[in-house]
C-alpha cells in the first residue's frame, strides 16, 4: 500500500511527519488495516493519487475537482488553524518584495507572476480568481515548481509577485531567511477547503478518518507546532467541486 504526506514536505518537518505516520499506522493496525512501515517516496503525484494501491495521501483541491474525484474517496480535511478561516479552510498570501512600493494588487497588473504549478489551487487558481474580481489580469508568467521557489524568485527579483498558500507561507517565514525580503500585499478569500486527505475507492475511508483524527489529537506540542495540524473535519465532495477554476490560465511561461 502507498502512503504519503507530500503537500507540505520539507526536511525541517520530516521527523514530525514520520511520528505522525507512526501514530496513524498504529491506529490502523489496531483495527486490522495493514499499513506500510515507511512513507512512500513519490515522483509522479497524479499517478500516485490515482493508484488503486493508495491508502492515504494528501492532494490539492484543484486536481481533486478536475481529475481525481471519480477515482478516490475523501477521507477528511485537516484543520491548520489558519487566521480568518473556518476550520478546514485556507487562503493564499499574495507576496511581493518588501522594497517594492506598489501599493495594491491593481498596481501589479502586467507584472511577472511566479506560480508553482498549473494544477495548484493556492498558487494559481485562487489568486487568478481573486485578481479577476479586482479587474487585474497578469500577462507575464514564470513557473517555479514549488511555493518556496516562487517566494524565493520574488525575493531575488526574478519575479514580481506570487501566491503562497497560508501554511507554506508560515513555513517559509519559519525556515527561510529570504522571507525577510517579502511582504504580504493581499490575501485571497478565506473560503477554500484546504488540501484533503484521500484514499483509493477500495479502502474504508471512515476507518482511515478515525485513525488520522486520533493521531492528530495525540500529537505532542512540538509536533503540533511543526505540522500545524489542529484537527480533522469533513467537507463534502460537492463543496470541493464547487470551487471555480480560474477564467484564464497561462498558456506558457514567460520572462
N, C-alpha and C positions, 0 to 999 in steps of 0.2 A: 504493500500500500504506500501511497505517496502523501507526504505531509510537508507543508512549508508555510512560513510567515514572511513572504518576500517584500511586502509593500514598504515597510519602514526598516528594512535590514541595513545595518552598518556595523562595523566592527565594535563600536562602543556599546552597542546594545545586545550583542550576540550572546553573552553569558546569561543575561536576564531572560532572553527568549528561550534559551536552552532549558533553564529551570522551569519556565512556564510550560514548555512542551513536556517535560518530565512529569509535572503535576497533572497535565491533561491526560497523558498516557496512563498514568497510574489510575486515574478515574475510569478510563476506558477499559482497562484490563479488569477492573472490579466488576464491570457489567458484561464481561465476556467478549469485548471487542478487541481483536488483535490489532496492535499498532506497532509500527517500526520504532526501534530504539532511537534512531537519529533522524533529524530533519533532512529533507530531500534537497539536494543542490539542483537548481533549476536554471536552464538556459533559455528555453522556449516557453514563455509563460502561458501563451494561449493554448499550446498543445498540452501543457501540464494541467491547466484548469479543465480541459475537455477530456482528460483521460478517464476511462471507466475505473481506473485504479485509485482515483483521487479520494483520500479520506478527509483531509482538512487542508484548506488553503485560504488565503485572503485575496480578493480581487478588487478592482476598481469599478465604480458604478457605471462608467461608460462602456467598457467591454461586457459587463454583465447585461446591460439592457440591449446592446447591439448584437452580441454574439453568443452569450452563454446561457441565457435564461431558459432555453429549451433543453439544455443538456446537463444542468447542475441544479442542485437544491440549495436554497438559502438555509444556513444554519442559524445565524443571528448576526447582529450588528454590534460591534464594540462601541462602548461609550468612553471617549477620551477626556470628558470633562471640559470641552472647549468653551471658552468665554463667549457669551452672547448666543450660544447654541443650545437647543434642546438635547436631551440625552440621545446619543446615537446620530447626531447631525454634526456637520462641519462646514467650513468655509475656506476660501483661499485668500492669502495675503498677496496683494499686488505690490511688488517691491521695485524700488528704483535706487540709484546711488544717493547716498545721503547728501553729497555735494551738488547734486542736480537740483536746481532751484525751481524747476517747473512745478506749478502749484497744484495741479489736479489732473485727472485722467484725460480730460479733453486736450490738455497741452501735449500729450504724448501721442496724439493721432499721427500716424505715419512713422512713429519711432520703431526701432528694431526690437522685435519681441522674441524673447527666448522661450521655447516651450520644450518640455521634457519628452513628450511622446504624443503622436497623433491620436492615440486612444486614451488620453488622460482626462478624467473628469475635472480634476482640480487644476491641471496645468494648461489646459486649452479650452475645454468645453465651458466650464463655469466663467472664466474671465472673458471669453468672447461673447457669451450671452450677456454678461454684466456690461461689457463695453458697448454692445449694441443698444442696450436700453438707455445709454447715455449719448447715443449718436456718435460713438467713437469707433473707428474701423482701422485696424492695423493692415498694412500692405507689405511690410518687410519682416521676414521671419528667419530664425535660425534654430535648428533642433539641437538640443543639448544631451538628450538621452537619460537625464536624471534631474530631479528637483535641485539637488545640491549643485550640479553643474550649471543649471540655469541661474541660480543665485550667484555662483562664482563668476559667471560670464558678465552679469550685470555689474558686480563689484569691480571687475577688471576693465570695464569699458568695452567689452566685446559685444555687449547687447545693452539696450537702454532700459528694458522693463521685462518683468516676468511674473508669473503667478505661481505661488508655492502653497501647497496645502498646509493647513494650520499645524498639524503635527510635525511635518517635515520642517516647517519654519521654526518651530520650537527646538527641534534637534539641531538645526543649523546655528541658531543662537547659542545653544549649549556647547556645541563641539567645534565650530568652525570660526577661526579668528576673523575671516573676511566679513562676517556678519556685521561687524562694527562699521563697515563702509556702506551699509544699506539702511534704508528706511521703508516703512510701510506707507505707501501712497494712499491705498484704499483697500477695502475688503469686499469680496463678493457676498452675496446674500447668504445668511446662515441657515439655509433651508434645504440643503442637500443631504440625503442619508449618507453616512460615512461608509468606508470601504468594508463590505460584508465578508464574513466567513462563509465559505461554500463547501459543498461535498458532491460527489457523484450521486446521481439519482438511485444508484444501487444501495446507498447507505441509509441508516436510520438517523435523519437529521435531528430529531428530538433528543435522542441519547447523546449525540455529539454536542448539542446545545447545553445540556446539563453538565457534561464533562468540562466544557470550556468555561461555563459560568462559575462552576465550583472552583476551578483552577484560578480564575481571576480573583475570586473572593479570598483565596488563600495566599495571594501574592504578599511577599514581605514589603515593608515600607520602601526599601531600596528598589526592589524590582518594580513596584508600582510607580515609583518616581521615574525610573528609567523608561518603562514602556508606556506610561501614561494611561494604562488600562484601568478603568474605574468600574466597569460592569458590562453586561451583555443585555441587549434589548432585541425585540422582534419588530422588524419593519417589513411590510409586505412587498412581494414582487411588484404589485401594481404601483406602489409608491416609487420604487426604483425606476420602473419603466416609464413613469410619468415625467421624469426629468427630461427637459428638452435638449436635443443636440443643438450645437451652435448653428446659426444661419449659414455661415461660410467657414470652411476650413482652408488653411493654406495649401496651395497646390504643390509648392516646392519651397525649400529653404532658400533664403537669400541673405547675402551680406549687404 
